[in-house]
């Protein structure tokens, strides 16, 4: 287990940040793909990546890759893998399959043939004993990816997706995934700036995903300390090795090196955020307040503002500009989609759900366009008047938002929220206007094209 081919899928657009994170964790320079990174590592690296990665969706071990033309080729490829080195006939398993431009007519039948191959291999080696299939709570997850002519087989070491940190039990509507919140933090550069004491503030914090992630970063707290992993049920697992890695992670936790602030117009959401922070072990490391985003004053003279604003028909979540709409929801990007919309390799796939969401959002923006524009114009005016010296990073699917805010972005970073293409816009705030400055905010990276 000292030479494994590891693949870590991530949201499209995050792969470069994930590559840097993987190198920090393992010391190995990975190769970045469009929506993931690959590296050669040891079993210990797989455990470390599960424990410490904030950006990866999963940690997969590639077991085989072959050319194929039909379902029999898939059966042969799966039958040649030494599954008995990874789990036993007494355990349950599940095969999940994704495809890009596969010529096969039925992915369900393809998955069935792979399942049959795994079962037949166990039967031939364990006196007709074979593992059972469990599609809900399997001990072992096997991921298969098909391209036009290549099949790749992986075994999963993560179990539940890595964005499930174990602390977020209270959440609003369509909450931001923890992995995407961490990607926003990485793209803003605050994961490095915090070491200089630079504050972070989310004025629309909702149930606290961004600020809790930021507080854990400020405390050098590994994101996987509060959850279980799939590798704990795999044959190579050694409990004493895992306990040693967790003990080392606990020893690295410190007092927060930078302040983290959050606020939300809904006191109910602030209460959710406080409870989530307590479960995450960082209630002491952040300050949460109720308050309108259009009225809250800056919590520090300068810093990094990170915001995933609501939009469309539920704009009232952010402040007074949308109170006439009624209701109390939080429309902040895409909800969690099934793997039919986004495959396990982070590739956005066409889906009726994605198209319906896109169409619904456009209709909502059309119906409430005046209140949306009013809110963002007021927000920009509030920033220019009170937040000089800050840099603001805003994630939105609206590529024309800077124009609506009458601001000029200094950087735009492509990111995908599920199947929805977004941009993380950076604004360098100057009193009374927004323009390119000769010197960026303290410690912040300079403007660049996106």
C-alpha positions in Angstrom: 0.0 0.0 0.0 3.0 2.3 -0.4 2.3 3.0 -4.1 -1.3 4.0 -4.8 -2.8 6.0 -7.6 -5.0 8.5 -5.9 -7.6 10.8 -7.4 -9.4 13.6 -5.6 -12.4 15.0 -7.5 -13.4 18.6 -6.7 -15.7 21.3 -8.1 -14.7 22.5 -11.5 -12.5 25.5 -11.2 -11.1 24.5 -7.8 -8.4 22.1 -9.1 -5.4 24.4 -8.9 -6.2 25.3 -5.3 -6.7 21.6 -4.5 -3.4 20.8 -6.0 -1.7 23.3 -3.8 -3.5 21.9 -0.8 -2.6 18.3 -1.6 1.1 19.3 -1.9 0.9 21.0 1.5 -0.7 17.9 3.1 1.4 15.2 1.5 4.6 16.9 0.2 3.8 15.3 -3.2 3.1 17.5 -6.2 -0.1 16.2 -7.9 -1.3 16.7 -11.5 -4.3 18.9 -11.8 -7.2 18.0 -14.2 -10.3 20.0 -15.0 -12.2 18.9 -11.9 -9.7 17.0 -9.7 -6.1 16.1 -9.0 -4.2 12.9 -9.3 -1.0 11.8 -7.5 1.0 8.7 -6.6 1.0 8.3 -2.8 0.9 5.8 0.0 -2.0 4.5 2.1 -1.0 7.0 4.8 -1.4 9.8 2.3 -5.0 8.7 1.6 -5.7 8.9 5.3 -4.1 12.3 5.7 -6.0 13.7 2.7 -9.3 12.6 4.1 -8.5 14.2 7.4 -7.1 17.5 6.2 -8.5 18.3 2.8 -11.1 21.1 2.7 -11.5 21.2 -1.1 -11.7 17.6 -2.3 -15.1 15.8 -2.7 -13.6 12.4 -2.1 -10.3 10.5 -2.0 -10.4 7.6 -4.5 -7.8 4.9 -5.1 -7.6 3.9 -8.8 -7.4 0.2 -9.1 -7.6 -0.4 -12.9 -8.0 1.4 -16.2 -8.7 -0.4 -19.4 -10.0 0.1 -22.9 -13.5 -1.2 -23.5 -16.1 -1.6 -26.3 -19.0 -3.4 -24.6 -20.3 -4.6 -21.3 -18.3 -7.9 -21.4 -15.1 -5.8 -21.5 -16.3 -4.1 -18.3 -17.0 -7.5 -16.7 -13.5 -8.6 -17.6 -11.8 -5.4 -16.3 -13.6 -5.7 -12.9 -13.0 -9.4 -12.6 -9.3 -8.9 -12.9 -9.1 -6.5 -9.9 -8.0 -8.1 -6.6 -11.0 -6.9 -4.6 -10.2 -9.4 -1.8 -7.2 -7.2 -0.8 -9.7 -4.4 0.1 -12.7 -6.0 1.6 -14.2 -9.4 2.6 -17.3 -11.5 1.5 -18.9 -10.5 4.8 -19.2 -6.9 3.9 -21.6 -5.0 1.6 -20.7 -2.9 -1.4 -22.2 -0.6 -4.0 -21.2 0.2 -7.5 -21.7 3.8 -8.7 -21.1 4.6 -12.4 -20.6 7.9 -14.3 -20.0 8.4 -17.9 -18.9 11.0 -20.5 -19.7 10.2 -24.1 -19.9 6.4 -23.4 -21.3 4.4 -26.4 -23.1 2.0 -24.0 -26.9 2.3 -24.1 -27.6 1.5 -20.4 -25.4 2.6 -17.5 -27.5 0.5 -15.1 -26.7 -2.6 -17.1 -23.0 -1.7 -17.2 -23.1 -1.3 -13.4 -24.8 -4.7 -13.1 -22.1 -6.4 -15.1 -19.4 -4.9 -12.9 -21.3 -6.0 -9.8 -21.5 -9.5 -11.2 -17.8 -9.6 -11.9 -17.0 -8.6 -8.3 -19.3 -11.1 -6.9 -18.0 -13.9 -9.2 -14.4 -13.2 -8.2 -15.3 -13.6 -4.5 -17.2 -16.8 -5.2 -14.2 -18.3 -7.0 -11.9 -17.5 -4.1 -14.0 -18.0 -1.0 -15.9 -21.2 -1.5 -19.0 -19.6 -3.1 -19.1 -16.8 -0.6 -19.7 -13.3 -1.9 -20.4 -9.8 -0.5 -24.0 -8.5 -0.7 -25.1 -5.3 -2.4 -26.4 -2.5 -0.2 -27.4 0.6 -2.2 -28.1 2.8 0.9 -25.4 2.2 3.5 -22.7 0.0 1.9 -19.5 -0.8 3.7 -17.6 -0.2 0.5 -18.2 2.1 -2.4 -16.8 1.4 -5.9 -16.7 4.2 -8.4 -16.6 3.5 -12.2 -16.0 6.2 -14.8 -16.5 5.6 -18.5 -15.2 7.8 -21.3 -15.7 7.1 -25.0 -13.4 4.0 -24.8 -11.8 3.8 -21.4 -13.1 2.4 -18.1 -11.5 3.4 -14.8 -12.3 1.6 -11.5 -11.8 3.2 -8.1 -12.4 2.2 -4.5 -13.6 5.0 -2.3 -11.8 5.8 1.0 -14.0 8.6 2.1 -17.5 7.1 2.6 -19.8 10.1 2.9 -18.7 13.1 0.7 -16.0 15.1 2.4 -18.1 18.3 2.5 -20.0 16.5 5.3 -17.8 17.6 8.1 -20.1 16.4 10.9 -20.9 19.7 12.5 -23.6 21.3 10.3 -27.0 20.1 11.7 -28.7 23.5 11.5 -29.0 25.0 8.0 -31.2 27.3 6.0 -32.6 26.8 2.5 -30.0 25.8 -0.3 -27.0 26.0 2.0 -23.5 26.4 0.6 -21.5 23.3 0.7 -18.5 23.4 3.0 -16.1 22.4 0.2 -17.3 25.4 -1.9 -17.0 27.7 1.1 -13.4 26.5 1.6 -12.8 27.1 -2.2 -14.0 30.7 -1.9 -11.6 31.2 1.1 -8.7 29.7 -0.8 -9.4 31.8 -4.0 -9.6 34.9 -1.9 -6.1 34.1 -0.4 -7.4 34.5 3.1 -6.2 31.0 4.1 -2.7 32.5 3.9 -3.6 36.1 4.9 -5.0 34.9 8.2 -1.5 34.0 9.4 -0.9 37.8 9.3 -3.9 38.4 11.4 -6.1 39.7 8.6 -9.8 39.6 9.6 -12.6 37.9 7.6 -16.2 39.0 7.5 -19.3 37.5 5.9 -22.2 40.0 6.1 -24.8 37.4 4.8 -23.5 34.4 6.8 -26.7 32.4 6.9 -26.1 29.2 9.0 -22.4 30.0 9.1 -20.8 27.8 6.5 -18.1 30.3 5.4 -17.3 31.7 8.8 -17.1 28.3 10.5 -14.8 27.0 7.8 -12.7 30.2 8.2 -12.6 29.9 12.0 -11.3 26.3 11.7 -8.6 27.5 9.3 -7.7 30.2 11.8 -7.4 27.6 14.5 -5.4 25.2 12.3 -8.2 22.6 12.9 -8.4 19.7 10.5 -11.9 19.5 8.9 -12.2 15.7 9.3 -11.7 15.4 13.0 -15.4 15.0 13.8 -16.5 12.4 11.3 -16.0 8.7 10.2 -14.5 7.6 6.9 -15.0 4.7 4.5 -11.4 3.6 4.9 -12.2 2.5 8.4 -14.0 -0.5 6.9 -11.3 -1.4 4.3 -8.8 -4.2 4.8 -5.6 -2.0 4.9 -7.0 0.0 7.9 -5.0 0.0 11.1 -6.7 1.7 14.0 -3.4 2.6 15.8 -2.1 4.4 12.7 -5.3 6.4 12.3 -5.4 7.3 16.0 -1.8 8.6 15.7 -2.7 10.8 12.8 -5.7 12.2 14.6 -3.7 12.9 17.7 -1.1 14.8 15.6 -4.0 16.8 14.1 -5.3 17.7 17.6 -1.9 18.8 18.7 -1.8 21.3 15.8 -4.9 23.2 17.0 -4.1 26.7 18.2 -5.9 29.8 19.4 -7.3 31.7 16.4 -4.6 33.6 14.5 -7.1 36.0 13.0 -10.6 37.3 13.9 -13.6 36.0 12.0 -16.9 37.9 11.9 -20.4 37.0 10.6 -23.8 38.7 10.5 -27.2 38.0 9.0 -30.4 39.9 8.9 -32.2 36.8 10.2 -31.6 36.2 13.9 -32.8 32.7 13.4 -29.9 32.1 11.0 -27.5 33.6 13.4 -28.7 31.2 16.0 -28.2 28.3 13.6 -24.6 29.6 12.9 -23.9 29.8 16.6 -25.0 26.2 17.2 -23.0 25.0 14.2 -19.9 26.8 15.4 -20.3 25.2 18.8 -20.5 21.7 17.3 -17.4 22.6 15.1 -15.4 23.5 18.1 -14.9 27.1 17.1 -17.6 29.1 18.9 -14.7 30.9 20.7 -13.0 31.8 17.4 -15.7 33.9 15.7 -18.1 36.7 16.5 -21.7 36.5 15.2 -24.3 39.3 15.1 -27.7 40.0 13.7 -28.0 42.9 11.4 -28.8 44.1 7.9 -26.0 43.8 5.4 -26.9 47.3 4.2 -26.5 48.8 7.7 -23.8 46.8 9.5 -20.6 48.7 10.0 -17.2 47.1 9.4 -16.0 45.0 12.3 -12.3 46.0 11.8 -10.5 48.8 9.9 -9.5 46.5 7.0 -9.8 42.9 6.1 -11.3 40.4 3.6 -15.1 40.3 3.1 -16.4 37.0 1.7 -20.1 36.9 0.6 -22.3 34.4 -1.2 -25.3 36.7 -1.5 -29.0 35.8 -2.0 -30.6 36.8 -5.2 -33.8 36.6 -7.2 -37.2 36.4 -5.5 -35.8 35.9 -2.0 -33.6 39.0 -2.0 -35.1 40.1 1.4 -32.7 37.8 3.2 -30.0 40.3 2.8 -31.5 43.5 3.8 -34.1 46.3 3.6 -34.0 46.6 -0.2 -36.1 43.4 -0.6 -38.5 43.5 2.3 -41.4 44.1 0.1 -41.1 40.6 -1.4 -42.3 38.8 1.7 -41.2 35.4 2.8 -37.9 34.3 4.4 -35.7 32.0 2.4 -32.1 31.9 1.4 -31.5 31.5 -2.3 -27.7 31.3 -2.3 -26.6 29.5 -5.4 -27.5 25.9 -6.2 -28.8 23.3 -3.8 -27.1 20.0 -3.4 -27.6 18.0 -6.6 -27.4 14.3 -7.2 -24.6 12.8 -9.2 -26.8 12.8 -12.3 -26.2 16.5 -12.5 -22.6 16.4 -11.4 -20.6 13.3 -11.6 -18.2 12.1 -8.9 -15.3 13.6 -10.9 -16.8 17.1 -10.5 -17.8 17.4 -14.2 -21.0 19.3 -14.7 -23.4 17.2 -16.7 -26.6 18.3 -18.6 -29.7 17.7 -16.5 -33.3 18.7 -16.4 -32.8 19.8 -12.8 -30.0 22.1 -13.7 -31.9 23.6 -16.6 -35.0 24.0 -14.4 -33.0 25.8 -11.7 -31.3 28.1 -14.3 -34.6 28.9 -15.9 -36.3 29.5 -12.5 -33.5 31.8 -11.4 -33.7 33.9 -14.6 -37.5 34.2 -14.3 -37.1 35.3 -10.6 -34.5 37.9 -11.6 -36.7 39.1 -14.4 -39.8 39.4 -12.1 -37.9 41.2 -9.3 -35.2 42.8 -11.3 -35.8 46.3 -9.8 -35.4 45.1 -6.2 -32.4 43.0 -7.1 -30.6 45.9 -8.8 -31.7 48.2 -5.9 -30.2 45.9 -3.3 -26.8 45.5 -4.9 -26.5 49.2 -5.8 -27.2 50.1 -2.1 -24.8 47.4 -1.0 -22.1 48.9 -3.2 -22.8 52.4 -1.9 -22.6 51.1 1.7 -19.3 49.4 1.0 -17.8 52.5 -0.7 -18.9 54.7 2.2 -17.9 52.5 5.1 -15.5 49.7 4.0 -12.6 51.5 2.5 -9.5 49.4 3.0 -11.3 46.1 2.6 -11.3 43.6 -0.3 -14.7 42.0 -1.0 -15.1 38.7 -2.8 -18.6 37.8 -4.0 -19.7 34.5 -5.5 -22.6 34.8 -8.0 -23.9 33.2 -11.2 -24.7 36.7 -12.5 -21.8 37.5 -14.7 -23.1 41.1 -15.1 -23.3 41.8 -11.4 -20.4 44.2 -11.2 -22.1 46.4 -13.8 -25.3 46.4 -11.8 -23.4 47.4 -8.7 -21.6 50.1 -10.7 -18.3 48.7 -9.6 -15.2 47.4 -11.4 -13.9 44.1 -10.3 -10.2 43.6 -10.0 -10.4 39.8 -10.4 -12.9 37.2 -11.4 -12.4 33.5 -10.7 -14.6 30.9 -12.4 -16.2 28.4 -10.0 -19.0 25.9 -10.3 -21.7 25.6 -7.7 -23.0 22.1 -8.7 -24.0 22.5 -12.3 -24.2 26.3 -12.1 -21.3 28.3 -13.5 -20.4 31.2 -11.2 -17.7 33.8 -10.7 -16.0 34.9 -7.6 -15.6 38.6 -8.1 -13.0 40.6 -6.2 -13.5 44.3 -5.4 -10.8 46.5 -3.9 -12.8 49.0 -2.0 -11.8 52.7 -1.9 -13.8 55.4 -0.2 -16.4 57.0 -2.4 -15.6 54.9 -5.5 -14.3 51.6 -6.7 -11.2 51.7 -8.9 -7.9 50.0 -9.3 -5.5 51.0 -6.6 -1.8 51.3 -6.7 -1.5 49.2 -3.6 -3.9 46.3 -2.8 -5.2 45.5 0.6 -2.6 44.3 3.2 -1.2 41.0 2.1 -3.8 40.6 -0.7 -2.8 39.3 -4.1 -2.8 41.8 -7.0 -5.5 42.0 -9.7 -5.4 39.6 -12.5 -7.6 38.7 -15.4 -10.1 35.8 -15.0 
